[in-house]
Amino acid sequence: MSAAGPPQGAQHRSAQREGTPANAALRRKLVLLVLALLLVAGLAVAWSWSPLRAWLDVDALVGAVRAAGRSFGPLAALAALTVALVFAVPLMFLTVVAVAAYGPVLGSACVFVGALLAAGASYATGRYLGREVLERLAGPRVNLLSHRLARRGLLAVLAVRLVPVAPFAVVNMVAGASHLRLRDLLLGTAIGILPGTLGVAVFLEQIQQALRSPSPATFALAGLTLGLLLLGAWGLRRWLRSGA
């Protein structure tokens, strides 16, 4: 006659104790993910609306990038651009700096490679901190939205790159936490930043002049751009919510 196993209640309590470390680890990851997203979003705001904005001086940074290129080679400038994008320095501003420092061909290539590297780094951070949290702690509606986003992955990334409704680094981190594939993120990023990069290469002088001494027309254009961004955000939200 076989020996009786432990009571069912004891087994349940044991399973709960065994699951506690895993749940605690998930909660820590969730806290770290929220803090990382808040940090990146806060930096994105700070670069435009705080004293940090004084650091984004086009002429000074162009000179610094050229000096770094002469001293350490173009890879140093590429590394600096990648790190700056991870820390939410605006992509369009860095595009202006890179194109002004290295010309339309090399500068655009630096922007493309740096943007893809930064996207991959932020995606990896979001995936490590958020993917398991999303799958195990989020509700079914959130997971459904995540899977729907993954099914439309390339188009979704392309939409948020063409109409940047959120900071570059935030989008990458959220993509990593969702079920969206890295391949779709990188391909959508490469295609989506192409128009803006070409626009900077063609209209560099006008953009630099607007940054140095903004005119009423500059503010009008900024207002129009903001309106288009809001319209794009509304359209993107409706698109992602459709087809449940």
C-alpha positions as CSV (number, residue, x, y, z in Angstrom):
1,M,0.0,0.0,0.0
2,S,1.6,3.3,-1.1
3,A,2.2,6.0,1.4
4,A,-0.3,8.9,1.4
5,G,1.0,12.1,-0.2
6,P,0.9,15.5,1.5
7,P,-2.6,17.0,1.9
8,Q,-4.0,19.0,-1.0
9,G,-4.0,22.2,1.1
10,A,-0.3,21.8,1.9
11,Q,0.4,21.3,-1.8
12,H,-1.5,24.5,-2.7
13,R,0.4,26.5,-0.1
14,S,3.7,25.0,-1.3
15,A,2.8,26.0,-4.9
16,Q,2.0,29.5,-3.8
17,R,5.3,29.8,-2.0
18,E,7.1,28.5,-5.1
19,G,5.3,31.1,-7.3
20,T,6.0,34.0,-5.0
21,P,9.6,34.7,-6.2
22,A,8.5,34.6,-9.8
23,N,5.6,37.0,-9.1
24,A,8.0,39.3,-7.2
25,A,10.4,39.3,-10.1
26,L,7.6,40.2,-12.5
27,R,6.5,43.0,-10.3
28,R,10.1,44.3,-10.1
29,K,10.3,44.2,-13.9
30,L,7.0,46.0,-14.2
31,V,8.2,48.8,-11.9
32,L,11.5,49.1,-13.8
33,L,9.6,49.2,-17.1
34,V,7.3,52.0,-15.9
35,L,10.3,53.9,-14.5
36,A,12.2,53.5,-17.8
37,L,9.2,54.7,-19.8
38,L,8.7,57.7,-17.5
39,L,12.4,58.5,-17.7
40,V,12.5,58.4,-21.5
41,A,9.2,60.3,-21.8
42,G,10.4,62.9,-19.3
43,L,13.7,63.4,-21.2
44,A,11.8,63.8,-24.4
45,V,9.8,66.6,-22.8
46,A,12.9,68.1,-21.1
47,W,14.9,68.4,-24.3
48,S,12.2,70.8,-25.6
49,W,10.8,72.5,-22.6
50,S,13.5,72.7,-19.9
51,P,17.0,74.1,-19.4
52,L,18.3,71.0,-21.1
53,R,17.1,72.6,-24.4
54,A,20.1,74.9,-24.2
55,W,22.3,71.9,-24.8
56,L,20.7,71.3,-28.2
57,D,22.5,74.1,-30.0
58,V,22.9,73.2,-33.7
59,D,26.1,75.0,-34.4
60,A,27.8,73.9,-31.2
61,L,26.8,70.2,-31.7
62,V,27.8,70.3,-35.4
63,G,31.3,71.5,-34.3
64,A,31.5,68.8,-31.6
65,V,30.5,66.1,-34.0
66,R,33.0,67.2,-36.6
67,A,35.7,67.3,-33.9
68,A,34.8,63.8,-32.7
69,G,35.0,62.6,-36.3
70,R,38.4,64.0,-36.8
71,S,39.7,62.7,-33.4
72,F,38.0,59.3,-33.2
73,G,36.5,58.6,-36.6
74,P,32.9,58.5,-37.8
75,L,32.1,55.5,-35.6
76,A,32.4,57.8,-32.5
77,A,29.8,60.1,-34.0
78,L,27.6,57.2,-34.8
79,A,27.9,55.9,-31.2
80,A,27.1,59.3,-29.8
81,L,24.0,59.6,-32.1
82,T,22.8,56.1,-31.1
83,V,23.1,56.9,-27.3
84,A,21.4,60.3,-27.8
85,L,18.4,58.6,-29.5
86,V,18.2,56.0,-26.7
87,F,17.9,59.0,-24.3
88,A,15.2,60.5,-26.3
89,V,17.0,63.4,-28.0
90,P,14.7,64.3,-31.0
91,L,15.5,62.3,-34.1
92,M,14.8,65.2,-36.4
93,F,17.2,67.5,-34.5
94,L,20.0,64.8,-34.6
95,T,19.3,64.4,-38.4
96,V,20.0,68.1,-38.9
97,V,23.2,67.9,-36.9
98,A,24.4,64.8,-38.7
99,V,23.7,66.1,-42.2
100,A,25.2,69.5,-41.4
101,A,28.3,67.8,-40.0
102,Y,29.0,65.1,-42.6
103,G,26.9,66.1,-45.6
104,P,23.8,64.6,-47.1
105,V,25.2,61.2,-48.0
106,L,27.4,60.3,-45.0
107,G,25.2,62.2,-42.6
108,S,22.0,60.4,-43.7
109,A,23.8,57.1,-43.5
110,C,24.8,57.9,-40.0
111,V,21.2,58.7,-39.1
112,F,19.9,55.5,-40.6
113,V,22.4,53.2,-38.9
114,G,22.2,55.1,-35.6
115,A,18.4,55.0,-35.6
116,L,18.3,51.2,-36.2
117,L,20.9,50.6,-33.5
118,A,19.0,52.8,-31.0
119,A,15.7,51.1,-32.0
120,G,17.2,47.7,-31.4
121,A,18.6,48.7,-28.0
122,S,15.4,50.2,-26.7
123,Y,13.4,47.3,-28.1
124,A,15.6,44.8,-26.2
125,T,15.1,46.8,-23.0
126,G,11.3,46.7,-23.5
127,R,11.3,43.0,-24.3
128,Y,13.4,42.1,-21.2
129,L,11.4,44.2,-18.8
130,G,7.9,44.0,-20.3
131,R,7.2,41.0,-22.5
132,E,6.7,38.5,-19.7
133,V,4.9,41.1,-17.6
134,L,2.5,41.7,-20.4
135,E,1.8,38.1,-21.1
136,R,1.2,37.1,-17.4
137,L,-0.1,40.2,-15.7
138,A,-2.0,42.2,-18.3
139,G,-5.6,41.5,-19.0
140,P,-6.9,39.7,-22.1
141,R,-7.9,43.0,-23.8
142,V,-4.3,44.3,-23.5
143,N,-2.9,41.0,-24.8
144,L,-5.4,41.0,-27.7
145,L,-4.3,44.6,-28.6
146,S,-0.7,43.5,-28.4
147,H,-1.3,40.5,-30.8
148,R,-3.3,42.7,-33.1
149,L,-0.4,45.2,-33.2
150,A,2.0,42.3,-34.0
151,R,-0.2,41.2,-36.9
152,R,-0.1,44.7,-38.4
153,G,3.5,45.2,-37.2
154,L,5.2,46.7,-40.2
155,L,2.2,49.0,-41.0
156,A,1.9,50.1,-37.4
157,V,5.6,51.0,-37.1
158,L,5.5,52.8,-40.4
159,A,2.5,54.8,-39.3
160,V,4.1,56.0,-36.0
161,R,7.4,56.8,-37.8
162,L,5.6,58.9,-40.5
163,V,3.4,60.5,-37.9
164,P,5.5,60.5,-34.7
165,V,2.8,60.5,-32.1
166,A,5.3,59.5,-29.4
167,P,9.0,59.9,-28.8
168,F,11.3,57.6,-30.8
169,A,12.7,55.7,-27.8
170,V,9.3,55.3,-26.1
171,V,7.8,53.7,-29.3
172,N,10.8,51.3,-29.5
173,M,10.5,50.3,-25.8
174,V,6.7,49.7,-26.0
175,A,7.2,47.7,-29.2
176,G,9.7,45.4,-27.3
177,A,7.2,44.9,-24.5
178,S,4.4,44.0,-27.0
179,H,4.4,41.0,-29.4
180,L,5.7,43.1,-32.3
181,R,8.6,41.5,-34.0
182,L,12.0,43.2,-34.1
183,R,12.2,42.7,-37.9
184,D,9.0,44.7,-38.4
185,L,10.3,47.5,-36.1
186,L,13.6,47.8,-37.9
187,L,12.1,47.7,-41.4
188,G,9.3,50.1,-40.5
189,T,11.8,52.5,-38.9
190,A,14.1,52.4,-42.0
191,I,11.2,53.2,-44.3
192,G,9.4,55.6,-42.0
193,I,12.4,57.9,-41.3
194,L,13.3,58.1,-45.0
195,P,11.1,61.1,-46.0
196,G,12.2,63.2,-43.0
197,T,15.9,62.4,-43.6
198,L,15.6,63.3,-47.3
199,G,13.7,66.5,-46.4
200,V,16.5,67.6,-44.0
201,A,19.2,66.8,-46.7
202,V,17.4,69.0,-49.2
203,F,16.2,71.8,-47.0
204,L,19.0,71.9,-44.5
205,E,19.8,75.6,-44.8
206,Q,16.2,76.7,-44.3
207,I,15.8,74.3,-41.3
208,Q,19.0,75.6,-39.7
209,Q,17.8,79.2,-40.1
210,A,14.4,78.4,-38.6
211,L,16.1,76.8,-35.6
212,R,18.5,79.7,-35.1
213,S,15.9,82.5,-35.4
214,P,12.3,81.3,-35.6
215,S,9.9,83.6,-37.3
216,P,6.1,83.8,-37.2
217,A,6.0,81.4,-40.2
218,T,8.1,78.9,-38.2
219,F,5.6,78.9,-35.4
220,A,2.7,78.6,-37.9
221,L,4.4,75.6,-39.4
222,A,5.0,74.1,-36.0
223,G,1.3,74.6,-35.2
224,L,0.3,72.9,-38.4
225,T,2.7,70.0,-37.7
226,L,1.2,69.6,-34.2
227,G,-2.3,69.5,-35.7
228,L,-1.2,66.8,-38.2
229,L,0.3,64.8,-35.4
230,L,-2.8,65.0,-33.3
231,L,-4.9,64.0,-36.3
232,G,-2.5,61.1,-37.1
233,A,-2.6,60.0,-33.4
234,W,-6.4,59.9,-33.6
235,G,-6.4,58.0,-36.9
236,L,-3.8,55.5,-35.6
237,R,-5.8,54.9,-32.5
238,R,-9.0,54.2,-34.5
239,W,-7.0,51.9,-36.8
240,L,-5.6,49.8,-34.0
241,R,-8.9,49.5,-32.3
242,S,-10.7,48.4,-35.4
243,G,-11.0,44.8,-36.5
244,A,-11.2,43.3,-33.0
